[in-house]
Amino acid sequence: MRMWRGGIISRGLGDWMDVGPNPPYAQNTPIGLTSTAFFYLDLSLLEKMARLLGKEEDARGFALRAGEIREAFSREYLDPKTGRYGTGSQAAGAIALSFGLIPEEKRPAVLENLISDIQDRGGHTTAGDLGHRFVLLSLAEAGRSDMVAAMAAQTDHPSYGYQLLHGATSLTEFWDGPTRGHSQNHLMMGHLEEWLYRYLAGIEIDYSRPAPDRIVIRPFPVAGVDSARASTRVREGEVASSWERKGDEFLLTAVIPPNAAAVVAVPASSAAVVTE
């Protein structure tokens, strides 16, 4: 079987463990879509690495190939009338959005399709191990962390709450959790953790800036959540963000290492109402 055709990679595991009657193999999203998208991502990362290493000729080669893949991806999978990629699955749209594979004028339609599909399913994902991370990231980057929080609060299948309700004490390989006899201690589907740290608590490291000036504290509070606290260690030391609501007040405490600098963004209607 040919693995490469006109810039499209046709082989791979696809969106492993997505939601459907016959896991683990991808059921909702074309395998070629995910394989090709991740090849594009790999090429984009290699271009950045080559530039950092001063290998400009290699960087240009990676950029040229990435551009060819980007054109082939939309030519193969985008329906320009509906703004849907592939089968129109959540994983397909979210991966295309997150990887920058979408023509700019089509981004609003693809995002709207993603949001509508989640809402039509009562706040549930259909994505698996590859796609679910980008479903959450696409929503968060679009300012819809409220939808991520609502999805995380679900307790019927498929959801993290369903796993907990049926006795899970660690992440499980299948969305079905302990109701299936597969791995009960797995890193798969752990993508919500990134949202908890990076968006809800608001800890982000901006690697485009030099250390020690790359720390960003920018929480995205959501309705129904009254407080959040997170901490992590970076090369410079511990970084922590803690916030809580008290009536109409939003109180944020940020901790950064000695001799480091951080950008701290406070969610407020205007700078005039922010006090330190």
MOCOR-V17299 format. One record per pair of residues at least 12 apart in sequence whose C-alpha atoms are under 6 Angstrom apart, sorted by the first residue. I is the first residue (numbers start at 1). J is the second residue. Records with the same first field share a line. If there is no record, write none. Layout:
I: J / J
This chain:
7: 69 / 72
8: 36
9: 32 / 35 / 36
10: 32
14: 26 / 31 / 34
15: 128 / 130 / 131
16: 128 / 129
17: 128
18: 127 / 128
19: 126
40: 66
43: 62 / 66
47: 59 / 62 / 63
70: 101
83: 109 / 110
90: 114
91: 127 / 131
94: 134 / 135 / 138
95: 134
123: 151
124: 151
129: 188 / 189
133: 191
146: 222
158: 175
163: 177
170: 185
171: 185 / 186
172: 184 / 185 / 186
173: 186 / 188
199: 219 / 220
200: 219 / 220 / 221
201: 219 / 228 / 241
202: 217 / 218 / 219
203: 217
204: 216
212: 260
213: 261 / 262
215: 262
216: 262 / 263 / 264
217: 264
218: 264 / 265
226: 244 / 245
227: 243 / 244
228: 242 / 243
229: 241 / 242
237: 257
238: 257
239: 255 / 256
240: 254 / 255
241: 253 / 254
